[in-house]
Amino acid sequence: MEMQTIKELTAGRTVYTDTRGSGHTVYNLEPSIWLQQILDAAKQRFYFLNFCYLTELQKGQKEVVIPYRKIYKGSTGISYATAAPDDNVAISATVLDNLEGVTVTPAMQASRVSISNYAIQVNAVDLVRAAQEELVYSIGDKVDQYIAVSVGNALGSSSTVPGATTLFGGSATADGGLAAGDVMTTDLVADARKALMSKYKEYRASNTGAAGGATGAVTGTVIGNPWVSTPDAPFVLFIGPAQELAFLKDSQFVNASEYGSNKVIMNGEIGEYIGIKIISTNNVEQVAAGSEGPDAATANIASGVNMTRCIMMKAQKAVAFCWGKQPSLKFWDNVPQVSQDVVMESAYAASVVYPDAIVFIDVSDA
């Protein structure tokens, strides 16, 4: 079937690619151009990556440790003297016991497309370029979906440890309880913004399970970091196509999201609402009816209801991403296999740094 398809593609008018020879013999002499194409093209698929704390290993390095403060001490965590001390008496010292580190260890990710020399010879389509485009598109999606799942697996708050806050559409208290109509609303956006800004992080009855977040009724609060949206590290909300449609039909959102300025617009950005960038992407976790939801429970989503895990987070703080090796393409004249091989090689890893800088909004799609 594959050879029949190749022969069908050769029918018709002779095009430019028929007369310039096999593409691999040209592209092997232009590695810098290929590399630039990878970086430029893959960026078009990066939605989450644009808002991560980004770092890169140097040659000879295996991993990176990112230091952070578990909880900023703030005004009440630092000791202050309110009167002059007696002679030879020091004012109280504050112990810096809130420092911690996250280790990020990139792992190799490599892929290959092998194209027979005969297929290249008889095909009017530039198969080497087609392979390059597929691999570049794939790595862009793979990296961003990986970050989305990494963020989505952040542990929810407990009575003793601040973590991610979980909100649900409608009156649901778990993904398995979502019903038709429990959709994204502007009120949920405001609630999520409040959750990020407040130092009192709500926790639910359970935050255990294979996935992130928490389920059950809200049972109390735990002290965490109060985050503020800033120009260099804004609050950003990632939604799926169903939520984008709901917002575009909501006059309250449409009226508030008109920029009227020359702000930098990120990939997938459909507007800004109450100071929050709204990014629409298919890379958020989306679950079909009857499948297990991404929350900490193990129940399936109700029959007939598809759902999406939307994520609001503080950019540059919630998650870190490290390139061990930025994506690169290599081309190999595979003589024993009578083929031309296109190999994409990279290494990367992501890790949540501040789970309390994350809010999950689990909603049904309709």
Order of alpha helices (4+ residues) and beta strands (2+ residues): alpha-alpha-alpha-alpha-beta-beta-alpha-beta-beta-alpha-alpha-beta-alpha-beta-beta-beta-alpha-alpha-beta-beta-beta-beta-beta-beta-beta
